[in-house]
Amino acid sequence: MQTSLEPLEGNKVRLHVTIPAEEFEKSIDLAYSRFAQQMRIPGFRPGKAPRRIIEQSIPVSEARAQALKDSLADYYVDAVGEHVIDVIAAPTIDITSGEESGDIVFTAEVEVRPEVRLTGYDELTVLLDIETATPERVEDQIDSMRQRFATLEDTEDALTIGGFARLDIAATIDGEAVPALSAQDFVYEVGSGILVDELDEAVRGSRPGAELSFSSTLTDRFGDREGQVALFTGSVKSAQVKVLPELTDEWVDENTESATVEALRTDMALRIDLVAKMQAQMSLRDRVLEELVSIVPIEAPLPLVEREMERRLHDLAHRLEQQGMTIPMYLEAIGQSQEIFVAEVREGSTKAVLVDLGLRSIIAAEEFEASEEEFEAEIERILEQVKGSPKKARRQLEQQGVFEAVRFDIERGKALQFLVDNAKVVDAAGNPVDLSMPEPSELSQTEITEAQDTPETDTETPEETA
């Protein structure tokens, strides 16, 4: 087979392929063999009749057409492999010669993954706001800690937000008692809003012995009673307030890992900074990729975007199926229209394609490669999750193209780490942000563990979910 490659505009190439007549004859023989399997010829077992016998029923022209239909895709794939073309769409194939006799000549126009050249990727500027430990934040955190050790004490003072009222309360709707909204000795935290908003208004500022009377239009929280007006009556039987323990060296020594109040403030400041820096480091990669997208100099190719959308939608549908849901059911549950959902998936997919193109460019420019040690370690990790013979599973992974994907994922990781390591991190004022972690000796193991367990504040975007 003879092939040549012609670059075209718009990330396309044209393959010129010639299959000599003697080579294509093998495909015709194979076509006749398949015909023989389908025919019943006296004196021959199925599939054993020689070609000259089959030709009496099926002319060479028909077998040649079938051979073209059966083998053209394979010739195309071989030509793509010979020129190492990274195709991203189906080809347009045009047979220019050989449909009736002689050499087979065809061309295949196909869109390929564009190779982009980036500039400035080694000095991206990333904006990150870090809430470092101010004296006010430190005291707020210490007060939150003291809240866990707070006690309740009776009071005759007027109730305020955070106080507790012991109530007898009853509700009626159109003169009919509503047991679900009535209770004796109901302990209610002022400001919690766990019943109806009007209860807060009625209780706030009251003292033990106060009589309560108010009405409320019930919301959808109350199911079938939504929109009905409930009349509430009751009384404040007692009131309590939280009393925080006094912040002393003795209390700190007994209830924390610090020995004194000042030591607790120092440790708390370190922990706040640790949590802030860990959260910033976790979000840094996302911010770096956002900046990477902004310097990719081309638009995302439509075939790649559609392929990524299909992958995301398939993954989402699979996850929902495990929960007994469909995508329409999911959209109804979150109150989102299909149009907005698809637009968000498309936007996320477009960004993902640009990120991929950018990282590929960096891999090539910096010549990142997956070492054999890195590759083998990742393959071993995958094989640990596969049941059955490791040797058989390894062969299957290789046949399925997983080896190539694993190597590329390792190289992508190196490219991303390169971006992170070289990014200039600044705050809103343009000042450099220090993301270096405190020395382990400065923090207790408990503080490090608690910081690692602190969830990120960023929520997952719809396109990431999809």
FENLINRA-V296152 format. One line per field, one symbol per residue. ss: DSSP state (2 for helix, 1 for strand, 0 for the rest). psi: psi as a letter, one per 30 degrees, with the letter a starting at -180 (. if undefined). burial: I if it has 9 or more other ideal C-beta (glycine too) atoms within 8 Angstrom, else O. A space follows every 10 residues. Layout:
ss: ???
psi: ???
burial: ???
This chain:
ss: 0111111100 0111111110 2222222222 2222222200 0000000000 2222000002 2222222222 2222222222 2220001000 0111111000 0001111111 1100000000 2220111000 0000222222 2222222000 1111000000 0001111111 1110011022 2011111110 0000002222 2220000000 1111111002 2222200011 1111111111 1110000022 2222200000 2222222222 2222222222 2222222222 2222200000 0222222222 2222222222 2200002222 2222000222 2222222222 2222222222 2222220000 0222222222 2220000002 2222222220 0222222222 2222222222 2201110000 0100000002 2200222222 2220000000 022220
psi: kkllkjkllh hllkkkkkjl eeeffeeeee eeeeeefflj kkfklkffkl efeeffejle eeeeeeeeee feeeeeeeee eeghkikglk ljkjjfkgfe lakkklljkk klkkjljkkg fghkkkkkkk jljleeeeee eeeeefefgl lkkklglkkl kflkkjkkkk kljhfkkjef gklkhjjkkk ffgfdlefee eeekfllkfk kkjllkjkaf fgbfgkflkk kklaljelkl lkjkkkjlee eeefflflfl eeeeeeeeee eeeeeeeeee eefeeeeeee eeefgkgllk keeeeeeeee eeeeeeeeee efgglleeee eeefhkleee eeeeeeeeee eeeeeeeeee eeeeefhklk leeeeeeeee eefffklake eeeeeeeeeg geeeeeeeee eeeeeeeeee ffkjklaffg kkkjgkllke ffkleeeeee eefklkfklk leeee.
burial: IOIOIOOOOO OIIIIIIIII IOOIOOIIII IIIIIIOOIO IOOOOOOOIO OOIIIOOOOO OOIIIIIIOI IIOOIIOIII OOIOIOIIOO IOIOIOOIOO OOIIIIIIII IIIOOIOIOO IOOIOIOIOI OOIOOOIIOO IIIOIIIOII OOOOOOOOIO OOIIIIIIII IIIOOOOIOO IIOOOIOIII OOOOOIOIII OIIIOIIOOO OIOIOIOIOO OIOOIIOIOI IIOIIIOOII IIOIIOIOOO IIIOOOOIOI IOIIIIIIII IIIIIIIIII OOIIIOIIII IIIOIIOOOI IOIIIIIIIO OIIOOIIOOI IOOOIOIOII IOOOOOOOOO IOOIIIIIII IIIIIIIIII IIIOIIOIOI OOOIIOOIIO OIIOOOOOOO OOIIOOIIOO OIIOOIIIII IIOIIIOIII OOIOIIIOOO OOIOIOOOOO OOIOOOIIOI IOOOOOOOOO OIIOOI
